[in-house]
Amino acid sequence: MFSVMDEGLPPSIPFLPDLLVHHPDGALVTGMDGEFLWLNNEMQPLTPVSTPHPMRVRQATITDGHLIATWLDRELLLACMGAMPVGTAEEGKQRSELRTSIGSQTIHYPAGNTWAHALDAEPMALATDGTTVVFDLYRRGVYGIGINADEHWRMPPPTWSYPKRRPRNEETVALNVLGEECWVTSRGGRVQRRSLTDGQLLEEHLLTQVEAPVEHHFKHGEHDLICSTEGTVTWLHGMNPVKQVRLSGPVQSAVYDAQAPGWRIAGWREEIVITRENEQRRPTNELPAHMVVMGSGALVLYNDGSWENSPFEFNVSNDA
């Protein structure tokens, strides 16, 4: 089932990888058709491949030993949210069973779940501080729940202070948690800081010198990386601009590397590391999907499931 491309590299992921969700003891790779593969911290597989639910995982986070995720099938107009213990590798229903149950009283949920609910709108973003889970449903609102699904609060969809109304400016592209706050990022480049306790709006501001429309907003403490749909990335620290770089195309994912210190970016057929002092880039044959920081270096996971060692390494230090 698993094949090793090069000695010392993890086995290739035997499906098209989509999300890579980390937790203290490893990670979960999900596939475009809902496949799951649990990995240890060396990215070695711990379980067989399973498909708990036959649809793509839209967002996911792991906290308190549980995966909390949303699933979406746009063709079938089905969406749900649920939780399951880390390591769950149960087989769920076939997609054909979901199709034939549409219009009936039967609702299918992910196998092995500890709780699950149907969603009546597309899930746009999800984040947690380990106690409260915040998620955004398209044109429905923003919700705060406990990790056991008990509702803490719900708020109407955010309204934004854009001077000109453009159709997609107000779409939520990211939720991030910082301390007692939840940050809602919209495609037009504005951010709302909201209370994690009750969802109330604290402040709205425009992201400084950021190119819109925004595709991703990655956050690591006070470090923010905002990525435009065209491939311009803007690094902010404490909301102050650090660096802006135009890449060859859209960003797939990014992770902050404290050893650099800077951002490791999976770009459009290129791998990039940006630090305050410089940037390092190299072309890749395949499309990088994710970067995994490993000691002084990193692993690159490509969209064909293969791994490669990044050539960009930094001295390991105790500085963050």
N, C-alpha and C positions, 0 to 999 in steps of 0.2 A: 504493500500500500504506500509506503514511504520510500523515497529514493534520495540519497545524499548526492548532491551535485559535486561538491568539492570536500575533501577531507577537512574536518574541523568546523564545517558549517552545519546548521540544523537541517533535518530532512525537509525537502520541499513540501509546501502545503498542497495537498492533492485536490484542490478546487480553486476557483478564482477568488482570491481573498478580497474582503471588503473592509470591515472594521477590525481594528486591533485594540483590544481593551485591556489595560494593565491593572494588576492588583498586587498586593505585597508578595504573593507566592508564585506569580507567573502572569499569564495573559490568556485571553480568549481571542481566537481568530474566527470571524464569521464570514460566510460566503454569500455570493449574490443570490443564491436560492435558499438561504436560510441554514446552510451547513454550520456546524460548530466543531471546533477543535481546540481543546484546552492544552496549554503549553506550560512548562515550568520556566524559571527565570533565565535558563539558557536557551529558551525557545525550542526545547525538545518536547515532543508530544507526550501527554499523560493519559489520553483516552483515545478510543477509536473516533473516527468522524461520525457525527450523528446529525440529525435534522429534527430538532424538537418541534419546529413549526415550519411549514413549507412556504415561507415568504421571507423577504429580505428584512433583516434587522435595520431599523432606521437610525435609532440612537441607542446607546448602552452605557452603563456605568456599573462599577462593582464596588460595593460597600458592605461592611459587616458580614462578609462571607457569602453575599448574595449578588447575583446579577440582576439588575433592574433594567428592562429594555422595552422598546416599542418595536412593533412589527407592522409592515405596511405592504399591501398588494394593491397597486393603483388600478390594475386591470379588473380585479374582482371587487374593488371598492371596499376592501376590508382592512381594518386596522385594530390593533389591540396593544395592551400594555400589561406586563407581568413581571414576576420575580421568580428566580429559582436558585438553589444552592450552587456555589462554585463547584465545578466538576461534573455537573449534571450532563449526562450523555444519553438521554432517552430518545427513542424514535417517536415522532409525532405522526399525525395523520398525513395522508397523501393530499396533494393539491386538488386532485379530482374530487375528493370527499368534501373539501371546502367549497368547491364550485357547485356541487349538487345540493349542498345544504343551504345555499343562498335563498332567501325567501321563506325558509322554514323556521321553526322555533329553536333549531339546533345551532349552537355556537361552539366552534372548536377553538380550544386554547392550547398554548404550548405545552408539550409533555413535560412532566416533572416540575410544574410550577407550584409555588407556595401560595401565590395569589395571581389572578389575572382578570382584566376587565376589557370589554370591547370599547373602542373609541369611535366617536361619531364624526371625527375630522382628522385631517392629516397631522401627525405629530411633527413639529418643526425643530424642536431643540429640547435638550434635557441636561440637567446638572444636579449635583448633590454636594453637601458638605459632610455627608456621613450620617446626618440625622433627618434633614429635610430634603426631599426630592422635588425639584421644580421642573415643570415641563410646560411647553407652549403648544396649543392646538390651533391650527389655522382658522382664523376668524371666530374662534370660540373663546379664547382667553388664556390666561396664565394661571397655573395651579401649583399649590404647594401641598405635598402629602408626606406622611411619615414613611419609613422604609417598609412598614407593614400595610401600607395603602390607606391608612386613616387620613381623612382630609383635614388639613390645617387651615387652608384658605383658598379662595379663588377670586381672580380679578378679571374684569373685562379685557378684551384685546387692547394692547397699548395704543394710545393715540400719540402722534408725533408732531413736532413743531417744524415740519418742512415748509419753507416758503412757497414752493411749487409742488403741486400734487402729481406725483408720477406713480404709475400703477404698482410697481414692485418695491418702491422705496421703503414701505412700511413692513415688509415681510421680515420676520425674525430669522436670522441666520445663525445665531449662537446664544447660548446661555452660559454664563460663567459665575462661579461663586467665589467671593473674596471676603473672608471674615463673616460679618453679619449681613452681608449684602449679596444680592443676586444682580448681575449685569445682563441686561437684554440688549443685544446688538441687532440693529436693523440693516437691511441691504443698502440703504442710502447713506450709511456711515454715521448715524447717530446712535448713541448709547443711553439707556435709562438705567440708573442705579435704583434698585428697589430693596425694600426691607425683606430679609429672609424670613422674618417672623410673621409678617402679615401681608406681604406683597405690595405695600403702599409705595408710591413713587417718592423717591428722595430727591433726585436730580436728573435732568436730561442735558446732555451736551454732545457737541459734534466732535468726532475723533479728529485730532489735530493733523493736518496735512495728509490725510488718508485719501487715497483714490477710491472712488465708488464707481460702479456698484461693488459691494463687499460680498465675497464668497465664504471666507472663513475668518473667525476671530479666535486665535489660540491664546491662552493665558497661563502664565506661570508666576504666581504672586503678583509683584508690581510690573512684571514684564508682559507686554502684549505684542502679538504679531498679527497684523491685519492684512489679509490677502484679498486683492481685487480679482474680479472674474477674468481680467486680462492678464494677470500675473505680476502685478506690482505689489511688493510686500513692504510694509511699513512697520518698523520696530519702535515701540514706545516703551519708556520706562517711567513709571509714575505719571503717565499720560503726556510726557515730554518726548518729542521725536529724538530718536537715537540714529536711525539709519533708514534709508529708503532705497530699494533695489528693484530694477525691472528685470524680470526673469523671462525665459523663452516662452512661457505659457502658463496655464493655470496650475496652482499648487494643489497637490493631492493631500498632503498632510505635513505637519511640522511638530517638532518637539524641542523644548529648551534643554540645552546641555550645559550644566553648571561648570563642567571642566573647560569648556572653550574660552570663556563663557559666551554663549550665543545660541543661535537657533540652527538646528539641523532640519533641512527642508527637502521633502520629496517633491520635485518639480515635474515639469513636462519633459520627460526623457532627459532629465539632468538631476544630479545631486548637488545640493548647495549647503555650505556652512557660512553663516554671516556672524561676525564678531564686531565689536565697536571699531577695531582697527582695520579689518579688511574683510574680504569675502573670498571663498574658495568654491570653484564650480568645476564639474566634470560632466561630459555627456554620457548617457547610458543607452544601451541598445533597447532595453525593455523600459516600461513605464514604472518608476518607483512608486510603491503604494504607501509604505511606512518606513520610518527610521526608528531603530531601537538602540538606545544608548547602552553600551556595554563597556564599563571601565573607562579606559582612555579613548576608546573608539566607538564604533557603532556597527550594527547590522542593517543592511538594506533589504527590505522585503519587496519583491517585484510583483507586478500584477499577474504574472504567470505562476506565482507561488514559489519561485526560487529565491534563495538568499545569496547575499554577497557581503563580504567584509568591506566597510567603507575605508578608503585610503586616507581619510582625514582623521588624524589622531591628535590628542592633546595630553599633556602631562597631568596625571591624576594628582589633585591637591585637595586640601580641606576647605578651600574657598568656595562660597556659593555665589 
